[in-house]
Structures are given as C-alpha cells and as structure tokens.
Amino acid sequence: MPQYSSTQPTTHPVNTSFKGSADVHTNNLIGLSIISFPIVLLLGIITYKKYRTAVFRRQVATLEKIWLMNVQNNTYRQD
C-alpha cells in the first residue's frame, strides 16, 4: 500500500494558549491536592490521637478520685 503525505501548511491558525493555560491551572490544582491531602490526613490523625489521650487522662483522673473517696462519709481520704 502506498502511503501519501502532504507537507502543506494549514490555513487555519490554531490558538492553543487558552488550552495550555487551562491545563497548567488544572495541573497546579492536581499537584496541590496531591501534596495537601497527605498533610491534612496526617494532621487529622495527630489531632485525634492527642484528643483521645486527653480524654483517657481525664477518665483516669476521675477514676482515681472515685477510688480515693470514702464510701461512708462521701469525702476524699487525706493520706
């Protein structure tokens, strides 16, 4: 099969500056999302762990106060 090709210039100018600009903005947005998602996820995990630690310490303090209470007088022991 013979292959025919033409090297004539096109008569319609193609303006790709708008398309390229949109691609750059899309690529920047995707890049920012890729970088920021793990950072936000890591900060969320760290914040949740600190919150759970604070709740646990508060529960321990409450249980220690209950343990030190004198049941008959409903007061704290003064050892």
N, CA, C and O atoms as CSV, one atom per row, in Angstrom:
chain,resi,resn,atom,element,x,y,z
A,1,MET,N,N,0.824,-1.170,0.000
A,1,MET,CA,C,0.000,0.000,0.000
A,1,MET,C,C,0.876,1.243,0.000
A,1,MET,O,O,1.775,1.377,0.829
A,2,PRO,N,N,0.619,2.123,-0.902
A,2,PRO,CA,C,1.381,3.371,-0.908
A,2,PRO,C,C,0.858,4.319,0.159
A,2,PRO,O,O,-0.337,4.358,0.452
A,3,GLN,N,N,1.763,5.066,0.721
A,3,GLN,CA,C,1.399,6.000,1.765
A,3,GLN,C,C,1.626,7.407,1.243
A,3,GLN,O,O,2.724,7.738,0.796
A,4,TYR,N,N,0.575,8.250,1.299
A,4,TYR,CA,C,0.665,9.607,0.790
A,4,TYR,C,C,0.673,10.578,1.968
A,4,TYR,O,O,-0.149,10.476,2.878
A,5,SER,N,N,1.594,11.499,1.938
A,5,SER,CA,C,1.638,12.522,2.977
A,5,SER,C,C,1.794,13.881,2.332
A,5,SER,O,O,2.346,14.005,1.238
A,6,SER,N,N,1.315,14.875,3.001
A,6,SER,CA,C,1.370,16.231,2.479
A,6,SER,C,C,2.075,17.116,3.496
A,6,SER,O,O,1.896,16.945,4.702
A,7,THR,N,N,2.863,18.047,3.022
A,7,THR,CA,C,3.583,18.966,3.904
A,7,THR,C,C,3.107,20.390,3.712
A,7,THR,O,O,3.871,21.329,3.933
A,8,GLN,N,N,1.867,20.572,3.307
A,8,GLN,CA,C,1.338,21.908,3.097
A,8,GLN,C,C,0.930,22.512,4.436
A,8,GLN,O,O,0.393,21.819,5.300
A,9,PRO,N,N,1.191,23.818,4.604
A,9,PRO,CA,C,0.782,24.471,5.852
A,9,PRO,C,C,-0.730,24.594,5.930
A,9,PRO,O,O,-1.414,24.686,4.911
A,10,THR,N,N,-1.240,24.593,7.152
A,10,THR,CA,C,-2.683,24.739,7.339
A,10,THR,C,C,-3.069,26.199,7.197
A,10,THR,O,O,-2.264,27.088,7.473
A,11,THR,N,N,-4.278,26.444,6.774
A,11,THR,CA,C,-4.736,27.822,6.586
A,11,THR,C,C,-5.444,28.348,7.818
A,11,THR,O,O,-5.686,29.552,7.911
A,12,HIS,N,N,-5.784,27.495,8.763
A,12,HIS,CA,C,-6.471,27.918,9.979
A,12,HIS,C,C,-5.469,27.988,11.124
A,12,HIS,O,O,-4.919,26.963,11.526
A,13,PRO,N,N,-5.223,29.188,11.653
A,13,PRO,CA,C,-4.300,29.261,12.786
A,13,PRO,C,C,-4.958,28.658,14.029
A,13,PRO,O,O,-6.136,28.892,14.300
A,14,VAL,N,N,-4.199,27.901,14.755
A,14,VAL,CA,C,-4.702,27.250,15.960
A,14,VAL,C,C,-4.164,28.016,17.158
A,14,VAL,O,O,-2.953,28.164,17.321
A,15,ASN,N,N,-5.075,28.500,17.993
A,15,ASN,CA,C,-4.685,29.241,19.190
A,15,ASN,C,C,-4.728,28.278,20.371
A,15,ASN,O,O,-5.803,27.936,20.863
A,16,THR,N,N,-3.574,27.852,20.814
A,16,THR,CA,C,-3.508,26.886,21.912
A,16,THR,C,C,-3.165,27.535,23.235
A,16,THR,O,O,-3.025,26.836,24.238
A,17,SER,N,N,-3.026,28.846,23.271
A,17,SER,CA,C,-2.639,29.493,24.534
A,17,SER,C,C,-3.721,29.335,25.594
A,17,SER,O,O,-3.393,29.172,26.769
A,18,PHE,N,N,-4.982,29.375,25.227
A,18,PHE,CA,C,-6.046,29.203,26.204
A,18,PHE,C,C,-6.082,27.776,26.719
A,18,PHE,O,O,-6.259,27.558,27.918
A,19,LYS,N,N,-5.921,26.823,25.855
A,19,LYS,CA,C,-5.932,25.416,26.267
A,19,LYS,C,C,-4.741,25.120,27.174
A,19,LYS,O,O,-4.884,24.431,28.184
A,20,GLY,N,N,-3.583,25.632,26.822
A,20,GLY,CA,C,-2.389,25.419,27.631
A,20,GLY,C,C,-2.512,26.043,28.998
A,20,GLY,O,O,-2.062,25.467,29.989
A,21,SER,N,N,-3.114,27.213,29.065
A,21,SER,CA,C,-3.295,27.889,30.339
A,21,SER,C,C,-4.231,27.095,31.243
A,21,SER,O,O,-3.991,26.970,32.443
A,22,ALA,N,N,-5.296,26.563,30.658
A,22,ALA,CA,C,-6.227,25.760,31.452
A,22,ALA,C,C,-5.553,24.482,31.935
A,22,ALA,O,O,-5.797,24.040,33.058
A,23,ASP,N,N,-4.716,23.889,31.107
A,23,ASP,CA,C,-4.000,22.681,31.514
A,23,ASP,C,C,-3.039,22.960,32.657
A,23,ASP,O,O,-2.905,22.154,33.577
A,24,VAL,N,N,-2.368,24.108,32.595
A,24,VAL,CA,C,-1.426,24.470,33.662
A,24,VAL,C,C,-2.170,24.660,34.970
A,24,VAL,O,O,-1.718,24.194,36.016
A,25,HIS,N,N,-3.309,25.342,34.922
A,25,HIS,CA,C,-4.089,25.551,36.147
A,25,HIS,C,C,-4.610,24.227,36.695
A,25,HIS,O,O,-4.618,24.014,37.907
A,26,THR,N,N,-5.039,23.348,35.816
A,26,THR,CA,C,-5.516,22.033,36.247
A,26,THR,C,C,-4.383,21.234,36.861
A,26,THR,O,O,-4.563,20.588,37.893
A,27,ASN,N,N,-3.212,21.273,36.229
A,27,ASN,CA,C,-2.060,20.545,36.765
A,27,ASN,C,C,-1.642,21.107,38.120
A,27,ASN,O,O,-1.281,20.347,39.018
A,28,ASN,N,N,-1.688,22.426,38.277
A,28,ASN,CA,C,-1.346,23.022,39.572
A,28,ASN,C,C,-2.333,22.594,40.650
A,28,ASN,O,O,-1.943,22.301,41.780
A,29,LEU,N,N,-3.618,22.559,40.293
A,29,LEU,CA,C,-4.642,22.153,41.254
A,29,LEU,C,C,-4.470,20.687,41.647
A,29,LEU,O,O,-4.597,20.337,42.821
A,30,ILE,N,N,-4.187,19.849,40.686
A,30,ILE,CA,C,-3.975,18.426,40.975
A,30,ILE,C,C,-2.729,18.246,41.833
A,30,ILE,O,O,-2.737,17.463,42.783
A,31,GLY,N,N,-1.666,18.962,41.505
A,31,GLY,CA,C,-0.439,18.879,42.294
A,31,GLY,C,C,-0.639,19.344,43.718
A,31,GLY,O,O,-0.146,18.724,44.661
A,32,LEU,N,N,-1.366,20.442,43.870
A,32,LEU,CA,C,-1.655,20.948,45.213
A,32,LEU,C,C,-2.489,19.949,46.002
A,32,LEU,O,O,-2.266,19.752,47.197
A,33,SER,N,N,-3.443,19.324,45.338
A,33,SER,CA,C,-4.279,18.320,46.012
A,33,SER,C,C,-3.451,17.118,46.443
A,33,SER,O,O,-3.628,16.597,47.544
A,34,ILE,N,N,-2.554,16.684,45.580
A,34,ILE,CA,C,-1.722,15.521,45.894
A,34,ILE,C,C,-0.819,15.811,47.080
A,34,ILE,O,O,-0.587,14.934,47.912
A,35,ILE,N,N,-0.312,17.026,47.166
A,35,ILE,CA,C,0.581,17.375,48.275
A,35,ILE,C,C,-0.204,17.645,49.558
A,35,ILE,O,O,0.218,17.232,50.638
A,36,SER,N,N,-1.344,18.336,49.450
A,36,SER,CA,C,-2.052,18.743,50.663
A,36,SER,C,C,-2.857,17.619,51.306
A,36,SER,O,O,-3.048,17.638,52.522
A,37,PHE,N,N,-3.332,16.651,50.548
A,37,PHE,CA,C,-4.145,15.585,51.125
A,37,PHE,C,C,-3.390,14.789,52.190
A,37,PHE,O,O,-3.930,14.591,53.279
A,38,PRO,N,N,-2.168,14.324,51.926
A,38,PRO,CA,C,-1.454,13.592,52.993
A,38,PRO,C,C,-1.144,14.468,54.207
A,38,PRO,O,O,-1.147,13.982,55.338
A,39,ILE,N,N,-0.875,15.756,53.979
A,39,ILE,CA,C,-0.573,16.647,55.102
A,39,ILE,C,C,-1.811,16.817,55.982
A,39,ILE,O,O,-1.721,16.735,57.207
A,40,VAL,N,N,-2.957,17.053,55.363
A,40,VAL,CA,C,-4.203,17.209,56.125
A,40,VAL,C,C,-4.551,15.910,56.843
A,40,VAL,O,O,-4.987,15.934,57.994
A,41,LEU,N,N,-4.362,14.778,56.170
A,41,LEU,CA,C,-4.635,13.484,56.792
A,41,LEU,C,C,-3.732,13.257,58.005
A,41,LEU,O,O,-4.200,12.805,59.049
A,42,LEU,N,N,-2.453,13.566,57.873
A,42,LEU,CA,C,-1.509,13.402,58.980
A,42,LEU,C,C,-1.874,14.307,60.151
A,42,LEU,O,O,-1.846,13.870,61.302
A,43,LEU,N,N,-2.216,15.566,59.870
A,43,LEU,CA,C,-2.608,16.475,60.953
A,43,LEU,C,C,-3.887,16.007,61.636
A,43,LEU,O,O,-4.025,16.149,62.851
A,44,GLY,N,N,-4.812,15.456,60.877
A,44,GLY,CA,C,-6.040,14.925,61.463
A,44,GLY,C,C,-5.771,13.757,62.384
A,44,GLY,O,O,-6.358,13.665,63.462
A,45,ILE,N,N,-4.889,12.864,61.971
A,45,ILE,CA,C,-4.543,11.701,62.804
A,45,ILE,C,C,-3.855,12.146,64.084
A,45,ILE,O,O,-4.167,11.643,65.163
A,46,ILE,N,N,-2.926,13.082,63.974
A,46,ILE,CA,C,-2.202,13.570,65.158
A,46,ILE,C,C,-3.171,14.253,66.126
A,46,ILE,O,O,-3.108,14.035,67.336
A,47,THR,N,N,-4.067,15.079,65.584
A,47,THR,CA,C,-5.039,15.777,66.432
A,47,THR,C,C,-5.962,14.791,67.130
A,47,THR,O,O,-6.264,14.963,68.311
A,48,TYR,N,N,-6.415,13.762,66.424
A,48,TYR,CA,C,-7.300,12.765,67.029
A,48,TYR,C,C,-6.585,12.001,68.144
A,48,TYR,O,O,-7.176,11.736,69.191
A,49,LYS,N,N,-5.325,11.649,67.927
A,49,LYS,CA,C,-4.575,10.932,68.971
A,49,LYS,C,C,-4.399,11.800,70.215
A,49,LYS,O,O,-4.506,11.305,71.336
A,50,LYS,N,N,-4.129,13.089,70.023
A,50,LYS,CA,C,-3.999,13.984,71.178
A,50,LYS,C,C,-5.333,14.116,71.912
A,50,LYS,O,O,-5.368,14.161,73.141
A,51,TYR,N,N,-6.416,14.178,71.161
A,51,TYR,CA,C,-7.739,14.257,71.773
A,51,TYR,C,C,-8.031,13.008,72.595
A,51,TYR,O,O,-8.492,13.109,73.731
A,52,ARG,N,N,-7.766,11.831,72.032
A,52,ARG,CA,C,-8.021,10.584,72.760
A,52,ARG,C,C,-7.134,10.477,74.002
A,52,ARG,O,O,-7.577,9.965,75.030
A,53,THR,N,N,-5.900,10.950,73.921
A,53,THR,CA,C,-5.011,10.941,75.086
A,53,THR,C,C,-5.570,11.837,76.184
A,53,THR,O,O,-5.550,11.460,77.356
A,54,ALA,N,N,-6.064,13.010,75.825
A,54,ALA,CA,C,-6.633,13.925,76.816
A,54,ALA,C,C,-7.878,13.322,77.461
A,54,ALA,O,O,-8.060,13.440,78.673
A,55,VAL,N,N,-8.729,12.682,76.678
A,55,VAL,CA,C,-9.932,12.045,77.221
A,55,VAL,C,C,-9.545,10.906,78.155
A,55,VAL,O,O,-10.142,10.753,79.221
A,56,PHE,N,N,-8.559,10.111,77.773
A,56,PHE,CA,C,-8.118,8.994,78.610
A,56,PHE,C,C,-7.569,9.496,79.943
A,56,PHE,O,O,-7.878,8.935,80.995
A,57,ARG,N,N,-6.755,10.556,79.902
A,57,ARG,CA,C,-6.195,11.099,81.149
A,57,ARG,C,C,-7.292,11.655,82.048
A,57,ARG,O,O,-7.222,11.522,83.269
A,58,ARG,N,N,-8.297,12.272,81.451
A,58,ARG,CA,C,-9.412,12.787,82.238
A,58,ARG,C,C,-10.174,11.645,82.892
A,58,ARG,O,O,-10.578,11.756,84.050
A,59,GLN,N,N,-10.376,10.551,82.169
A,59,GLN,CA,C,-11.070,9.388,82.725
A,59,GLN,C,C,-10.266,8.769,83.858
A,59,GLN,O,O,-10.834,8.378,84.878
A,60,VAL,N,N,-8.956,8.677,83.691
A,60,VAL,CA,C,-8.102,8.121,84.744
A,60,VAL,C,C,-8.164,8.996,85.993
A,60,VAL,O,O,-8.241,8.487,87.111
A,61,ALA,N,N,-8.130,10.316,85.798
A,61,ALA,CA,C,-8.196,11.223,86.953
A,61,ALA,C,C,-9.526,11.074,87.683
A,61,ALA,O,O,-9.569,11.077,88.914
A,62,THR,N,N,-10.598,10.946,86.930
A,62,THR,CA,C,-11.912,10.759,87.557
A,62,THR,C,C,-11.970,9.448,88.324
A,62,THR,O,O,-12.484,9.411,89.442
A,63,LEU,N,N,-11.457,8.384,87.747
A,63,LEU,CA,C,-11.455,7.087,88.433
A,63,LEU,C,C,-10.576,7.099,89.678
A,63,LEU,O,O,-10.903,6.453,90.674
A,64,GLU,N,N,-9.459,7.830,89.628
A,64,GLU,CA,C,-8.617,7.934,90.820
A,64,GLU,C,C,-9.335,8.686,91.933
A,64,GLU,O,O,-9.215,8.324,93.104
A,65,LYS,N,N,-10.071,9.721,91.579
A,65,LYS,CA,C,-10.838,10.449,92.597
A,65,LYS,C,C,-11.906,9.552,93.210
A,65,LYS,O,O,-12.114,9.571,94.423
A,66,ILE,N,N,-12.577,8.776,92.386
A,66,ILE,CA,C,-13.601,7.854,92.894
A,66,ILE,C,C,-12.959,6.804,93.793
A,66,ILE,O,O,-13.532,6.445,94.822
A,67,TRP,N,N,-11.799,6.312,93.429
A,67,TRP,CA,C,-11.104,5.294,94.202
A,67,TRP,C,C,-10.679,5.825,95.561
A,67,TRP,O,O,-10.675,5.090,96.548
A,68,LEU,N,N,-10.317,7.113,95.612
A,68,LEU,CA,C,-9.869,7.700,96.872
A,68,LEU,C,C,-11.025,8.142,97.779
A,68,LEU,O,O,-10.795,8.511,98.931
A,69,MET,N,N,-12.243,8.110,97.280
A,69,MET,CA,C,-13.385,8.541,98.088
A,69,MET,C,C,-13.671,7.542,99.219
A,69,MET,O,O,-13.539,6.331,99.046
A,70,ASN,N,N,-14.053,8.063,100.339
A,70,ASN,CA,C,-14.502,7.236,101.436
A,70,ASN,C,C,-15.999,7.033,101.237
A,70,ASN,O,O,-16.770,7.994,101.217
A,71,VAL,N,N,-16.392,5.801,101.095
A,71,VAL,CA,C,-17.771,5.498,100.748
A,71,VAL,C,C,-18.733,5.931,101.856
A,71,VAL,O,O,-19.818,6.429,101.556
A,72,GLN,N,N,-18.371,5.757,103.106
A,72,GLN,CA,C,-19.298,6.057,104.195
A,72,GLN,C,C,-19.500,7.559,104.385
A,72,GLN,O,O,-20.625,8.007,104.611
A,73,ASN,N,N,-18.432,8.334,104.296
A,73,ASN,CA,C,-18.554,9.776,104.528
A,73,ASN,C,C,-18.728,10.563,103.229
A,73,ASN,O,O,-19.052,11.751,103.248
A,74,ASN,N,N,-18.516,9.906,102.136
A,74,ASN,CA,C,-18.634,10.524,100.824
A,74,ASN,C,C,-17.652,11.709,100.701
A,74,ASN,O,O,-17.978,12.744,100.120
A,75,THR,N,N,-16.450,11.525,101.261
A,75,THR,CA,C,-15.404,12.538,101.194
A,75,THR,C,C,-14.129,11.873,100.713
A,75,THR,O,O,-14.048,10.649,100.603
A,76,TYR,N,N,-13.135,12.700,100.428
A,76,TYR,CA,C,-11.844,12.188,99.971
A,76,TYR,C,C,-10.967,11.829,101.159
A,76,TYR,O,O,-11.010,12.483,102.201
A,77,ARG,N,N,-10.154,10.759,100.984
A,77,ARG,CA,C,-9.200,10.385,102.018
A,77,ARG,C,C,-8.039,11.385,102.022
A,77,ARG,O,O,-7.653,11.887,100.967
A,78,GLN,N,N,-7.508,11.661,103.148
A,78,GLN,CA,C,-6.406,12.594,103.292
A,78,GLN,C,C,-5.166,11.849,103.767
A,78,GLN,O,O,-4.690,12.126,104.867
A,79,ASP,N,N,-4.638,10.944,103.013
A,79,ASP,CA,C,-3.454,10.146,103.429
A,79,ASP,C,C,-2.207,10.956,103.449
A,79,ASP,O,O,-1.139,10.436,103.773
